């Protein structure tokens, strides 16, 4: 197994969420992976520690990956690539906006080579990235392709490591969690935490697609991890919860935004509308309707995504005026 890079600033701390805990009647802690490093902050850098180590070991000078216009993964990949002297190439879903903001603006500042595809083309994103890799190879470059979200067996190793990090921290602080909750958008974070074999049940909150889709995706990553690294995905101790996708991927409801603003005013921590915001809405809803699903002590995995707030001022205006629940 390739030795990982050290891009992520770990161990990230555990923090008790005092006011949400009192309001919801559970003991809720947060794993602060929003602190893995400015620019690289969030869960993606843990995957990149392994993915880019593999790229360097293969003599690659260019990294290709894909995501939405405001993809946290694409931005983190572009930052990490520049830090180790590689050229980032991004295949983005959508059309170039008149004015860039958020993650797209950061990608432009980083000098990422941008390619665009519509929704129909994005369904074949892996094939498009393979085509880009062939074109770049023909030009004498040496590309390395990272799948959407960095979610394959190599990327999942970052969260096998993170799950074990959490276990060590919990023992040191005398804590035992009943559940660990994280957002699921491509499956790699959930797969890695499940492969880590933690005591707590790992619950992935689907932010798009559905439970069956994500369970199949996690199981596919598990099969690859077994073949490549000898790791076994347990048949129990993890699951996907759907019903909290709202209007769909990267789309927010007023109720979701009010919940996120209230969380920030209670804790001083920011959530993003795409991933952590929806996952937190699930924690709130389950705490009230099915607390037994979470247990008495919950760990909420904060996967970062602060930059996803930028450019959403119009959407957030009503929530800023009234963060009370609907």
Secondary structure, DSSP 4 states (H G I P E B T S, - for coil): -PPP---S--SPPEEE-HHHHHHHTSEEEEEEGGGS-TTTTTTHHHHHHHHHHHHHHTT--EEEEEEETT-HHHHHHHHHHHHTT-EEEEEEES---SS--HHHHHHHHTT-EEEEE-HHHHTTHHHHHHHHHHHHHHTT--EEE--GGG-SHHHHHHHHHHHHHHHHHHHHTT---SEEEEEESSSHHHHHHHHTT-SSEEEEEESSS-HHHHHHHHHHHHHHHHHHH-----SSSEEEE-S--TTSTT---HHHHHHHHHHHHHHS----TTTHHHHHHHHHHHHHH-HHHH-SEEEEEE---GGGGTT-HHHHHHHHH--S--
